[in-house]
Amino acid sequence: MNEKTRIEKDIVMFEENLDKLKDKKPEQLDSKIVELASQYYEDSKYYVNKEDYFTAFGCINYGHGLLDAVLKF
Protein backbone atom coordinates (compact mmCIF):
# COMPACT_ATOMS: atom_id res chain seq x y z
CA MET A 1 0.00 0.00 0.00
CA ASN A 2 1.42 3.38 -0.93
CA GLU A 3 1.64 6.37 1.42
CA LYS A 4 -1.33 8.24 -0.02
CA THR A 5 -3.62 5.21 0.18
CA ARG A 6 -2.56 4.52 3.77
CA ILE A 7 -3.28 8.09 4.87
CA GLU A 8 -6.62 8.12 3.06
CA LYS A 9 -7.59 4.96 4.95
CA ASP A 10 -6.61 6.64 8.22
CA ILE A 11 -8.72 9.68 7.32
CA VAL A 12 -11.75 7.46 6.72
CA MET A 13 -11.06 5.66 10.00
CA PHE A 14 -11.01 9.02 11.80
CA GLU A 15 -14.40 9.88 10.29
CA GLU A 16 -15.79 6.53 11.46
CA ASN A 17 -14.44 7.09 14.98
CA LEU A 18 -15.98 10.56 15.05
CA ASP A 19 -19.33 8.97 14.16
CA LYS A 20 -18.87 6.50 17.04
CA LEU A 21 -18.30 9.43 19.37
CA LYS A 22 -21.51 11.04 18.16
CA ASP A 23 -23.38 7.84 19.04
CA LYS A 24 -21.67 7.05 22.37
CA LYS A 25 -20.84 10.44 23.84
CA PRO A 26 -22.61 13.24 22.00
CA GLU A 27 -21.97 15.61 24.93
CA GLN A 28 -18.23 15.33 24.20
CA LEU A 29 -18.53 16.74 20.67
CA ASP A 30 -18.13 20.27 21.99
CA SER A 31 -14.95 19.50 23.92
CA LYS A 32 -11.70 21.27 23.13
CA ILE A 33 -9.99 17.90 22.65
CA VAL A 34 -12.43 16.86 19.91
CA GLU A 35 -12.04 20.28 18.31
CA LEU A 36 -8.26 19.91 18.29
CA ALA A 37 -8.52 16.36 16.89
CA SER A 38 -10.77 17.64 14.11
CA GLN A 39 -8.26 20.39 13.30
CA TYR A 40 -5.51 17.77 12.93
CA TYR A 41 -7.88 15.79 10.67
CA GLU A 42 -8.43 18.85 8.48
CA ASP A 43 -4.69 19.53 8.43
CA SER A 44 -4.07 15.97 7.30
CA LYS A 45 -6.44 16.36 4.35
CA TYR A 46 -4.71 19.64 3.45
CA TYR A 47 -1.27 18.01 3.42
CA VAL A 48 -2.49 15.04 1.39
CA ASN A 49 -3.64 17.52 -1.27
CA LYS A 50 -0.18 19.11 -1.15
CA GLU A 51 1.33 15.60 -1.50
CA ASP A 52 3.20 16.08 1.78
CA TYR A 53 2.40 12.59 3.04
CA PHE A 54 4.88 12.65 5.90
CA THR A 55 3.19 15.65 7.52
CA ALA A 56 -0.29 14.35 6.67
CA PHE A 57 0.48 11.06 8.41
CA GLY A 58 1.70 12.86 11.52
CA CYS A 59 -1.41 15.04 11.65
CA ILE A 60 -3.89 12.19 11.32
CA ASN A 61 -2.06 10.19 13.97
CA TYR A 62 -2.32 13.07 16.45
CA GLY A 63 -6.01 13.35 15.61
CA HIS A 64 -6.55 9.64 16.19
CA GLY A 65 -4.76 9.75 19.53
CA LEU A 66 -6.84 12.61 20.82
CA LEU A 67 -10.11 11.11 19.61
CA ASP A 68 -9.22 7.71 21.05
CA ALA A 69 -8.61 9.29 24.44
CA VAL A 70 -12.07 10.88 24.41
CA LEU A 71 -13.70 7.60 23.33
CA LYS A 72 -11.97 5.57 26.02
CA PHE A 73 -12.28 7.88 29.00
C-alpha positions as CSV (number, residue, x, y, z in Angstrom):
1,M,0.0,0.0,0.0
2,N,1.4,3.4,-0.9
3,E,1.6,6.4,1.4
4,K,-1.3,8.2,0.0
5,T,-3.6,5.2,0.2
6,R,-2.6,4.5,3.8
7,I,-3.3,8.1,4.9
8,E,-6.6,8.1,3.1
9,K,-7.6,5.0,5.0
10,D,-6.6,6.6,8.2
11,I,-8.7,9.7,7.3
12,V,-11.7,7.5,6.7
13,M,-11.1,5.7,10.0
14,F,-11.0,9.0,11.8
15,E,-14.4,9.9,10.3
16,E,-15.8,6.5,11.5
17,N,-14.4,7.1,15.0
18,L,-16.0,10.6,15.1
19,D,-19.3,9.0,14.2
20,K,-18.9,6.5,17.0
21,L,-18.3,9.4,19.4
22,K,-21.5,11.0,18.2
23,D,-23.4,7.8,19.0
24,K,-21.7,7.1,22.4
25,K,-20.8,10.4,23.8
26,P,-22.6,13.2,22.0
27,E,-22.0,15.6,24.9
28,Q,-18.2,15.3,24.2
29,L,-18.5,16.7,20.7
30,D,-18.1,20.3,22.0
31,S,-14.9,19.5,23.9
32,K,-11.7,21.3,23.1
33,I,-10.0,17.9,22.6
34,V,-12.4,16.9,19.9
35,E,-12.0,20.3,18.3
36,L,-8.3,19.9,18.3
37,A,-8.5,16.4,16.9
38,S,-10.8,17.6,14.1
39,Q,-8.3,20.4,13.3
40,Y,-5.5,17.8,12.9
41,Y,-7.9,15.8,10.7
42,E,-8.4,18.9,8.5
43,D,-4.7,19.5,8.4
44,S,-4.1,16.0,7.3
45,K,-6.4,16.4,4.4
46,Y,-4.7,19.6,3.5
47,Y,-1.3,18.0,3.4
48,V,-2.5,15.0,1.4
49,N,-3.6,17.5,-1.3
50,K,-0.2,19.1,-1.1
51,E,1.3,15.6,-1.5
52,D,3.2,16.1,1.8
53,Y,2.4,12.6,3.0
54,F,4.9,12.6,5.9
55,T,3.2,15.6,7.5
56,A,-0.3,14.3,6.7
57,F,0.5,11.1,8.4
58,G,1.7,12.9,11.5
59,C,-1.4,15.0,11.7
60,I,-3.9,12.2,11.3
61,N,-2.1,10.2,14.0
62,Y,-2.3,13.1,16.4
63,G,-6.0,13.3,15.6
64,H,-6.5,9.6,16.2
65,G,-4.8,9.7,19.5
66,L,-6.8,12.6,20.8
67,L,-10.1,11.1,19.6
68,D,-9.2,7.7,21.1
69,A,-8.6,9.3,24.4
70,V,-12.1,10.9,24.4
71,L,-13.7,7.6,23.3
72,K,-12.0,5.6,26.0
73,F,-12.3,7.9,29.0
